[in-house]
Amino acid sequence: MQVKTHDAPTQTTRAPIFQDKDKSCQTKKKCDASTQIAPHNHPSGRTQDQSIETVQYAHCLIQDKCDDVKAKGLRITCIDWGGVTGSLLAATYGKIDEHGWCSEFGRINFWNLSAKNYDGKPFASIEHSSYLMSVAAHPERPSMFSAGSFNGEILLFDLNNDSQPLIACSKTNAFPINSLRWIFDANYGEWLILSMSADGYILLWTISNKLKFPIQGFNIRCNLNGEIHALSGTAMSSSARDIIVGSGAGVVSKIYVNSSIVFGRSTISEDGTKLRLKWSKNASRIISQVPSKLRDNMIKRIEKKAMEEKRRGVDIETVFNAGIPMKELFPIPKMMTANNQHIGPVTSVDYSYFNQDMYLTAGRDGMLKLHSSLTREILLTLEPSSKFPAEHS
């Protein structure tokens, strides 16, 4: 990994985000494009064509030449805001049309938009051995960011560590990490990383074990028309109650957190399971979500492995060394709903900051749809006009 850093100016006044093209790699550009707004079930009773309104874009962002990003053909794959004042911006670079194993370098850049004499250049730029597909800022530690790679790694960066900002890295998963979120476990008083990979697995990670193993997870398979389908995860957002997941097939799934994620001190002995060895809290936590019909045999297999390794107890490393299949260790969530919402892959989902019942989904079909957790009906659909092709979505 190559690390390229610049002196971070003192934070004083906020500089404009959009600079002139000859001064910065960020550009403000007027777009001759419009969007058609087509409300569903319009109260006036008008038809969809009659209720279409036209909204002009104020501006759009274009990617100009920054370092060698353009020369390598890299694109921005994800952005996220960090810092106490929200003035730090992180962007990951890679390619979304890559297949198989990635051996080309990716990059993550960091900007301080409130720095004095801000000139549009990143104050830190870090290269990685594969494309980077997602990034999430720590909610309370401004210098900490997690990122997901095309080869399935989860990386943890601390910008305060100048000599080696990469402080932890998980093992490769062979599938891209398309989305990351931070969620808080109040019982243990720690922030956990929630990751979603292209093979449909959603996993929980803790910093305390330096991302060596996930401590819990499940896979998003759903029943559509009487058949069980595995869904490739393409986008994810979370609230205090739900996790919304978009897939490559256009399916939007809702997972109810309280019934799917085991927070706190849940143990596998609560249901009367007999244990021969002492289990660590994370080992117990990861097994507690397994269906009871599989759990007993799984526990026997794991404890046998621990005794073969002459361990006095079972930790999370022993669980993974026992060779339990992923689909058994990380089952389907207990409560999940799924519906076809887009034609083609879902590219983004996001909850409202002001109303946790409202969320938006966007897809390769060019559609932007507003949903509510209180109804299955779509509240609003935004559709680009012919002047702005759907391929930009």
N, C-alpha and C positions, 0 to 999 in steps of 0.2 A: 504494500500500500504506500502510495506517495502522498505526502502532506504538503500543501502549499498554503502558507498563511501570509496575511498582510497585517500591518499594525492597525488595531481597532481604534478609531478616533473616539474622543470623549463624547459621551451622550449629552447633548445640550438641546439644540433646536431641531425640529423635524424638517428635513429637506424634501422637495417635491419628489414623488415616486417616479413620475414620468419625466424624462429628460429629453432634450433635443438629440436627434440621432447622431450628430457629430460629437456629442459630449458623453454619451452613455450608451450601454448596450440595451437599455430599456427605452422604448419609444412610444410616444403617444401618436396615434394615427386615427383619423376620421374614417369610419367605415360606411360605405354606401350599402347598407344592409338593413333589413327590417324583419320584424318578427310578427307572426300572426298569433293572436290570442283567441283561442276558441273555448269559451267556458262550456262545461257540460250542464245540461238541465237549466238553461238560462231562465230566470224567473219571468222574463217578459214573454216567453213562449216563442221567441224568434227561432228560426232555423240556424244551424251552425254557420252557414255562409253569411247570413245576415248579421250575426253577432261578432264577426271577426273585426278586430281592431288592429291598427298598424302602429308599431312603436319603433322609433328610430334609435339605433345604438349611439350612445354618446361618444364612445371610443372603444377600441379593442387593442389588446396587447399583442405585439408580434415579437418573435425571437430574433434578435439581431446577433451579430457575431460577438461572442464572449469567450475569450481565450481560444481554445482549440475545439470547443464544443461543436461548432458548426462544421468544422473540417472533418470531424469524425461522424457527422450525420446524426448526432445525438439529439434527442428531444426532451423537453421537460415532461417527466412522468408523474410528478406529484409536488405539491407545495404545502407548507404549513407555517403558521405564525407562532413565534415563541417569544419569551421575554415577559417580564412583569407588565410592561406597558404595551406589549404586542408589537414591538418595533423590530424584532428579529424575524427575518424571513429565510426559510430553508427551501431549497429546490433540489430534487433529485433528477438525474439525467440518465437516459437509457434509450431503448427502442421497444416499441410495443408490438412490432411485427416479427420479432425473433422467435425461432423455434429450436427445440433441442437444448443442448448445453451451451452456455455462453462463456466464451474465453476472451471477450473484448472488455476493455476498461469502461466503467461507469464513473459518475462523479456526483458529489453533493456540494453545493455552494451555499454560503451563508452571507446575508446582507444585514447591515444595521441601518435601518431607514431613518433613524433619528440622530445619526451621528453628525457631528459638525463637519462641514465641507463634504457632505455626501456626494460622491461622483458616480454612483451607479455600479461601482465595482464591488465584488464580494470581499469581505475582510478575511474569509477563510474558504479554502477550496480543497477538498479531499477526494482523491481517486481511490476506486476500489477495483478488485480484479474482475468484477462482472457488473452488468447494468444494475442500477438502483431503481426500484419501481415504486417505492412508497416511503413516506417520512411522517413522523409524529413527534411534536414537541412535548416535553414533560410539562404537566400543568403547573408545577410549583418550582421547578429548578430550571431557570432560564437558560443555563448553559448545556442542558442535556437534551439530546434528540435520539430517537430510535429510527432506524431505516431498514427497509427490506430489499433484498437483492433478487435478481432474476434466477439465481441458482438456489434460492430457498433459504438464504441466511438471514438472520435478524442481527443487526449491528447496533451497538449502543455507543454514542459519542458524547464526550464531555469536553466542551470547548475551553474550559478552564485548564485542561491538561494540555499545555502547548506541545510538549515533547511527543506525546502519543494520545491523541484525542479518542482513538478507538479503545474503549475500556472493556468491552465484552462482545462476543460473537457466538451465535449458536452454530450447530452443525448444519450442513447443507441438507435440504429437503428434496431437491431435484425439481421442485415446482416453484414458480415465482411467488414471492410474498406481495400480493397486490394491494393490501390495505393493513394499516396499523392503527390502534387506538390505545390510550391509557385509561384504565378504569381503577377505581379506588376500592380496596377491601378494608372496610372500617374495623372489622374484627381483629385483623392482624396489623392494621395501621400502616399499610404500604400500598404504593401504586404498582399495578400490574400491567403488563403489555398484552394486549389482545391482538393476535395476528390472524390474517386470513390468507390462505394460499390458493393457487389456481386449481388444486386438486380437491377443493371443497372442505378442507379442514380448518377449523377455527380453534386456536390454541391460546392458553394463558401462560405467560412467562413471568418469572420473578427475577429481580435484579440480585437478590440475595444469593442465588446459586450461579450468578454470572451467565445466565441464559443457557446453562449446560443442558437442562432438560425442561420441557414444559411441565407444569404442575396440574393441568387439567385441559380438557378439550372435547370437541365433538365434531361430527362431520355433517354437512348439509345435504342429506338425501331426502327426497320428498316423494309423496304419493301423488302422481298426476295421472288421472284417468285410470286408476286402478293398478298402475305400475310404479315400482320404485325406481327413481332416477337419481344418479349422483350429479350434483350441480357443481360446475366450476366457478369458484368465487372470483368475481371481478371488481366488486365495490362493497364497502361496509361502512355503517355508521351506528352509533350506539347512544342510548339514553340511560337514565337510571333504571328503566323497566324493561327495555327491549333492545334487541340488536337487529338491524335491518341489513340484509345481504342481497346484493344483486349478482346475477349469474350470467354466464356466456350465452345461455339459452333464452335470455329475456325474462326469466322468472325472478320475482322479488319475494324473498322469504322473510318472515318475522319470527324471531326467536325470543321467547319470554325469559328474561334473565333470571328471575327469582326461582324458576323451576328447572333451569338448565345449568346454572353455574352454582357450585357449592361454595358459598362464602363461609368464613368462620371456622369453628372447630368441629365440623362434621367428621365422624370417624366410621370406619367400616364395622366397628363392634357395636354400634347403636342398635342394629337390627338382630343382635344375638349371634353374629358370626363368631365362630371359635377361632382364635389365633394362637399359634404356637410360639411366635416370635413378637418382639416389640416393633411396632411400625412407626416411622416418622410421620409428622403431620402432613407433609406433602405426598408421601407414598400412600397414606390413608386417604387423602383427599382425592387423588387421581383414581383410586379404585372404587370410592364410594358412589360414583356416578354410573358404574357398570351395572346392567340389569342383574337382578338377583339370580336368575337362572344360569348366568355365566360366571358370577362372582366367586362362588365357592371353589370351583375347579381352578379358576384363575389364581386365587389366593394360595391354594395348595401348590400350584406350579411355581409361583414366585417364592414361596417359603422354601421349597425344595432347592431352588437355585441359590438362595441365600445360604442354606446349610452346606451346599456343595462348595461354595466359596468361603466357608467357615466364618460367616458373619454372625454376629450376635443379634442383629436386628435387620429390619427391611427398610432401606432408604429408597429414594426415587430412582437412583442409579440401578439398584437391583431390579426394580420393576421393569425397566427398559432392557436390561440384560437378559431377562427371562424369555425374550423373543415373542412377546404377545403381539398378535397382528394389530395394526393401527385401527382397523375398523371395529375391533372388539374393545380395545382400550379407550377409544374415543367414539362412543355410540351416537346415534341420532338424538337430537335434543328431545326432552320429554314433551315439550309443548312448542310446536312450530306450525305456522301456516305458510302456504306458498300459493302464488297466483301468477299467471302469465300477464305481464304488464307492458313489455316492449317487444318489438320485432328485432331480434338480434341482441348482441351483448348489452348489458347494463353498464354504463361507463362511470356513473357516479350516483351515490345516495347520500343524503344529509338531513339530519334533524334540524328543526327550527330552534334557535336559541331562546325564543320568546314563548313558544308553545310546544311542549314536548309531545303533543298528540299529532303534530304536523310534520311531514317530511316530504322531500323532493326526490325524484328519481330522474336520471337522464340516460339516454341510450344512443346507440349507433344509428338508430332510426331517425335521429334528429329531434325526438320528442322530449320535452321537459314536463313532468307530471307532478301535480301536487296531491298528496294523499293525507288522510286523517286516520288515526288509529281507531276512531269511533265508528267508522263506516267502511264498507268495502268499495264504495263508489269513488271514482276519481273526481276530485273537486275542480281541477283546472288542468288544461293541457296547453302548452306553448309549443307551437310548430313553426320552424323557420320557413320563410318564403323562398321562392325559387332563386332569389338574389343571393341567398346565403346557404350554400349547399349543406346537406346533413352530414357530410363527411367531416366537417369541422367540429362536430359535437364530441 
